[in-house]
Amino acid sequence: MKLVEWLGTARKDVQSFPTTVRAEIGYQLYRVQNGLDPSDWKPMPTVGSGVQEIRVQTQNAYRVIYVATFKDAVYVLHVFQKKTMKTRQKDITVAQGRLQTLIRRKSHGTKK
């Protein structure tokens, strides 16, 4: 089973979500850790290669953008509450920036 690594403020941000949403996100990430697809997801090629989005729908919409293509861990790039039909450019940019930082970190062999 892969570890889950939270990048940037993702872990703190998810802690502000309702308990039921956090539990569902945890379950979906557990599936990903074990090599399974989340129940509701879509690819996010606008963020980067291999990046996917977990979709959690309650009265509100919540999203988890992650990449699981690295062998060592599932990296959570960004989490947010979605308030419009289209993902805001700001959320895509945050995820892209964290992915680029992760790629640089891995290419230089540094942990953080």
ZIVENMO-V776259 format. One record per helix or strand of 3 or more residues. SS is the DSSP state (hx for helix, st for strand). FROM is the first residue (numbers start at 1). TO is the last residue. If there is no record, write none. Layout:
# ZIVENMO-V776259
SS:FROM:TO
SS:FROM:TO
This chain:
# ZIVENMO-V776259
st:3:6
hx:10:14
hx:19:33
st:41:43
st:51:57
st:61:67
st:73:82
hx:89:107
